[in-house]
Amino acid sequence: MQPKVSIVILNWNGKKFLERFLPSVVASNYINKEIIVADNASTDDSVSFTNQYFPQVKIISLDKNYGFATGYNEALKQVSSDYYVLLNSDVEVDNNWIEPIINLMEKDKTIGACQPKIIMYDDRTTFEYAGASGGWIDYLGYPFARGRVFDLCEKDHGQYNNEEKIFWASGAALFIKANLFHEVGGFDNYFFAHQEEIDFCWRLQLAGYNIYVCPQSVVYHVGGGTLPKGNERKVFLNFRNNLIMLAKNLPLSQLVWKIPFRILLDAVSAWKSLFAGQAIYFTAIIEAHAGFFKWVLFKKSKSIFPKNKDGKLHGWYTKSVVWKHFVNGKKTFAQIVQNKR
C-alpha cells in the first residue's frame, strides 16, 4: 500500500492562487493522498471558495495569522500522515510530482526531507528563486541553490537533473517524513517566515538525516506571493533569521567569529544600499540586527542535536559565495561549486 501523503497548503488571503493552482494539485495522480488548506485567518473568501468548489479539500482554520513557521506548526498538529508535503499556494504541479519523491524517500530511510525541481511559473525554461534544484549554503551562512545564485536564476538545460544530497530543501514544496517533523521540533516559531526551512533542514542534518532534491519531480512557482521582493518586512526577516539560524546551529568555535563578521558584512550591505538610494534596505538591515540581539537577550534557544555521526554537512560550501560571485565573477552554481563531490 502506498504511504499516506498529506499535501498541506498554508493560505492567507490567497483565493486568487487557490483558484488558479488547486486544480493541478487535485489532479495529482498519487492515490493515497489528502489535500488540506490550512488557513491563517484570511479576511477574503478563501475558505468559502474552497469549500464550494473543492469539497474534497479539507480545511484547517487557524484563529489568527501565525505566519509560515507557526502556521505550519499549529496546522500539522492536526494532521496524521506518513509524509507531509508543505506546498505554497502559488505553485502549479505536474500530475506525477509526488511519486518520484516518495519512492526515493521510501527507498532511502536516511532521507528526512526532499524537494522537487522548482521552475518559474511565468518562464518554464528558468529555475525559480526559492530553491531551484536544491539548496546549498556557504560557510558564512549565505544560502544559494543549484540553478540560483543570489538574484541570478539560470536557464534549465538539465544540468542539475541528478538526485543529490543538498543542505536545504525549499519551503515552497517541501516533502518531510511526518514523524521527523515533530521529532526535531518543527519550524522555529520565532522566525515567522523566511529561512525557517533552512534552519529546519540544518537541524535534520545534525540529527543524522539527509536532505535531497529529486528533479524527476517538477513544480512551477510564481514566487513572492505573500511578501514581494524588496519588501521591508521581507528584508528584515531574511537578515534577522539568518543570524539567528547561525547562532543556533554553528559550533561555538565558529560562532564567536562568524557572527561578528556577518554583522560587519550586513552593515556594509546596508550602507551600500543607503548610498544607492535604497533607504528601505538600510532601515530593514539595522532593524534586523536589533531583532537578532533581542533574540539573543530574551528568546535564545539552542539546537538540541549533536552533529551527525560522520560530522559532515552536505551542501555546505566551505568558501565564500559572496566573494566568488561578486568579486571573481562566477555567475552559476557549477562555476562556483567546483569539485563539490
C-alpha positions in Angstrom: 0.0 0.0 0.0 1.2 3.5 -0.8 2.3 5.6 2.1 -0.2 8.3 3.0 0.8 11.8 1.8 -0.8 14.9 3.2 -0.4 18.0 1.0 -0.8 21.0 3.3 -1.2 24.4 1.7 -0.9 27.3 4.1 -3.1 30.1 3.0 -3.6 33.8 3.9 -5.9 35.8 1.7 -4.8 33.7 -1.3 -8.1 33.0 -3.1 -6.6 34.0 -6.4 -3.9 31.4 -6.0 -6.2 28.7 -4.8 -8.5 29.3 -7.7 -5.6 29.1 -10.2 -3.5 26.3 -8.7 -5.6 24.0 -6.6 -6.9 22.2 -9.8 -3.4 20.9 -10.6 -2.9 19.7 -7.0 -6.3 17.9 -7.0 -5.4 16.3 -10.4 -2.2 14.8 -8.9 -2.2 11.1 -9.8 -1.0 9.8 -6.4 -3.8 7.8 -5.0 -3.2 7.7 -1.2 -3.2 11.5 -0.7 -5.2 14.1 1.1 -5.2 17.8 0.4 -5.5 20.3 3.2 -5.8 24.1 3.2 -4.5 25.5 6.5 -6.0 29.0 6.6 -4.2 31.7 8.6 -7.4 33.6 9.5 -7.9 35.0 6.0 -10.1 38.0 5.6 -11.0 37.2 2.0 -13.4 34.4 0.9 -10.6 31.8 0.5 -12.3 29.3 2.8 -15.8 29.6 1.5 -14.5 29.4 -2.1 -12.5 26.3 -1.3 -15.5 24.6 0.4 -17.8 25.4 -2.5 -15.6 24.5 -5.5 -13.2 21.9 -3.9 -15.3 19.9 -1.4 -12.6 17.1 -1.4 -10.1 19.6 0.1 -10.1 19.6 3.9 -9.9 22.9 5.8 -8.0 23.7 9.0 -8.9 27.1 10.2 -6.4 28.8 12.5 -7.5 31.6 14.8 -5.1 34.3 13.6 -2.3 34.8 11.1 0.6 32.8 12.6 2.9 33.3 9.6 4.6 30.4 7.8 6.5 28.8 10.7 4.0 28.8 13.5 1.1 28.4 10.9 2.5 25.1 9.8 3.5 24.0 13.4 -0.1 24.6 14.5 -1.7 23.0 11.4 0.4 19.9 11.4 -0.5 19.1 15.0 -3.9 18.2 13.4 -2.6 16.1 10.5 -1.8 12.4 10.9 0.2 11.0 7.9 3.3 9.3 6.7 4.5 12.2 4.8 3.8 15.9 4.9 4.1 18.0 1.7 4.2 21.7 2.6 3.1 23.4 -0.6 2.9 27.1 -1.3 -0.5 28.3 -2.7 1.2 29.8 -5.7 2.6 26.6 -7.1 1.4 24.6 -10.1 2.3 20.9 -10.0 2.8 18.2 -12.7 0.5 15.2 -12.5 3.4 12.9 -11.5 5.2 15.2 -9.0 4.5 13.1 -5.8 5.5 9.5 -6.7 9.2 10.1 -7.6 10.0 11.7 -4.3 8.0 9.3 -2.2 9.7 6.4 -4.0 13.1 7.9 -3.3 12.4 8.6 0.4 10.9 5.1 0.8 14.0 3.5 -0.7 16.4 5.5 1.4 15.3 5.8 5.0 18.1 8.2 5.9 16.3 11.0 3.8 14.4 13.2 6.2 13.2 15.9 3.6 13.2 16.3 -0.1 12.2 18.9 -2.7 11.3 18.7 -6.4 12.9 20.8 -9.1 11.3 24.3 -8.9 10.8 26.2 -12.2 9.5 29.7 -12.7 5.8 29.7 -13.4 6.0 32.5 -15.9 9.2 31.2 -17.7 9.2 27.4 -17.9 12.9 27.5 -19.1 14.3 29.1 -15.9 14.9 27.9 -12.4 12.8 29.7 -9.7 14.5 31.7 -6.9 13.0 29.7 -4.0 15.1 26.5 -4.1 15.7 25.9 -7.8 17.2 22.4 -7.9 18.3 22.1 -4.3 19.6 24.5 -1.7 23.2 25.0 -0.5 24.8 27.3 2.0 28.2 28.8 2.3 30.4 28.9 5.4 29.1 32.3 6.4 25.5 31.4 6.1 24.6 32.8 2.7 22.1 30.5 1.0 22.1 29.7 -2.7 20.9 26.9 -4.9 21.7 24.6 -7.8 20.4 27.0 -10.5 20.2 30.2 -8.5 23.0 32.3 -7.0 21.7 35.4 -5.2 19.3 37.1 -7.8 20.6 35.2 -10.8 18.4 32.4 -11.9 19.9 30.0 -14.5 18.2 28.5 -17.5 17.3 24.9 -17.0 19.2 22.8 -19.5 19.0 19.6 -17.4 22.4 20.4 -15.8 21.0 19.8 -12.3 18.8 16.8 -13.1 20.6 14.4 -10.8 19.2 13.3 -7.4 21.6 14.6 -4.9 22.2 15.4 -1.2 21.7 19.1 -0.5 21.8 21.4 2.5 18.2 22.7 2.5 15.0 21.9 0.7 12.7 24.7 -0.4 9.7 25.5 1.8 7.7 26.2 -1.4 7.4 22.4 -2.0 8.8 20.5 1.0 8.4 16.8 1.4 9.0 15.7 5.0 8.7 12.4 6.9 5.9 13.3 9.2 7.3 11.8 12.4 10.6 13.6 11.9 8.9 17.0 11.6 7.8 16.6 15.2 10.8 14.8 16.4 13.2 17.7 15.6 10.8 20.3 16.8 9.2 21.6 13.6 9.9 25.1 12.5 11.2 27.8 14.8 8.1 29.9 15.7 10.3 32.9 16.3 11.2 33.1 12.6 7.6 33.8 11.5 8.6 33.4 7.8 11.8 33.2 5.7 14.7 30.7 6.2 12.8 28.6 8.7 13.1 25.7 6.2 16.9 26.1 6.1 17.1 26.1 9.9 14.8 23.0 10.0 16.9 21.2 7.4 20.1 22.1 9.3 18.6 20.5 12.4 17.6 17.5 10.4 21.2 17.0 9.2 22.5 17.5 12.8 20.1 14.8 13.9 21.6 12.4 11.3 19.2 12.6 8.4 19.9 13.6 4.8 18.2 16.3 2.6 17.7 15.5 -1.0 16.5 17.0 -4.3 14.6 14.8 -6.8 14.5 16.7 -10.1 12.3 14.0 -11.7 9.5 15.8 -9.8 8.8 19.3 -11.2 6.7 22.2 -9.9 6.2 25.7 -11.1 6.3 28.6 -8.6 5.1 32.1 -9.0 7.1 33.4 -6.0 6.7 36.5 -3.8 3.1 35.7 -3.3 2.8 37.0 0.2 5.7 39.4 0.6 7.1 40.7 -2.7 10.8 41.2 -3.3 12.2 44.4 -1.8 9.5 44.5 0.9 11.0 45.9 4.1 9.5 43.2 6.2 10.9 40.5 3.9 14.4 42.0 4.1 14.2 42.3 7.9 13.1 38.7 8.3 15.8 37.3 6.0 18.6 39.1 7.7 17.4 38.6 11.2 16.5 34.9 10.8 19.8 34.1 9.0 21.8 35.4 12.0 19.5 33.5 14.5 20.0 30.3 12.4 23.7 30.6 12.6 23.7 31.3 16.3 21.5 28.2 16.9 23.3 25.7 14.8 27.0 26.6 14.5 29.5 25.2 17.0 30.9 27.7 19.4 34.4 27.7 17.8 32.8 29.1 14.6 30.1 31.2 16.2 32.5 33.5 18.1 33.9 35.0 14.9 31.3 34.3 12.2 28.5 36.3 13.8 30.6 39.5 14.2 31.9 39.1 10.7 28.4 38.6 9.3 27.1 41.6 11.1 30.0 43.6 9.6 29.2 42.3 6.1 25.5 43.1 6.6 26.4 46.7 7.7 28.5 47.1 4.5 25.4 46.0 2.5 23.2 48.3 4.5 25.4 51.4 3.8 25.8 50.5 0.2 22.0 50.3 -0.2 21.6 53.7 1.5 24.1 55.4 -0.8 22.3 53.8 -3.7 19.1 55.4 -2.6 17.5 52.3 -1.1 16.8 53.5 2.4 14.3 50.7 2.9 17.1 48.1 2.8 19.3 50.2 5.1 16.5 50.5 7.7 15.5 46.8 7.4 19.0 45.6 8.0 19.6 47.8 11.0 16.2 46.6 12.5 17.2 43.0 11.7 20.4 43.4 13.8 18.4 44.9 16.6 15.9 42.0 16.3 18.8 39.5 16.5 20.2 41.0 19.7 16.7 41.0 21.1 16.5 37.3 20.4 19.9 36.7 22.0 18.9 38.5 25.2 15.3 37.2 25.6 14.5 34.3 23.3 17.7 32.4 22.9 17.3 28.7 22.1 19.8 26.1 21.2 19.9 23.4 18.6 19.3 20.3 20.7 21.0 17.8 18.4 24.7 16.7 18.3 26.5 16.7 15.0 25.7 13.7 12.8 28.0 10.7 13.1 30.3 11.5 10.1 30.5 15.1 11.2 29.7 16.2 7.6 27.0 18.6 6.4 26.1 18.0 2.8 25.5 21.1 0.6 27.9 23.1 2.8 30.2 25.3 0.7 33.5 25.8 2.5 34.3 29.1 0.8 32.6 32.4 0.3 29.8 32.5 -2.3 29.8 36.3 -2.0 33.4 36.5 -3.0 33.1 34.0 -5.8 30.0 35.7 -7.3 30.6 39.4 -6.8 34.5 39.6 -6.9 35.5 36.6 -9.0 32.6 37.0 -11.4 31.4 33.4 -11.1 27.7 33.5 -12.0 26.4 30.0 -12.0 26.3 27.3 -9.3 28.5 25.0 -11.4 31.1 27.7 -11.8 31.2 28.4 -8.0 30.9 24.9 -6.6 33.7 23.0 -8.4 34.8 19.6 -7.3 31.8 19.6 -5.0 31.9 15.9 -4.5 
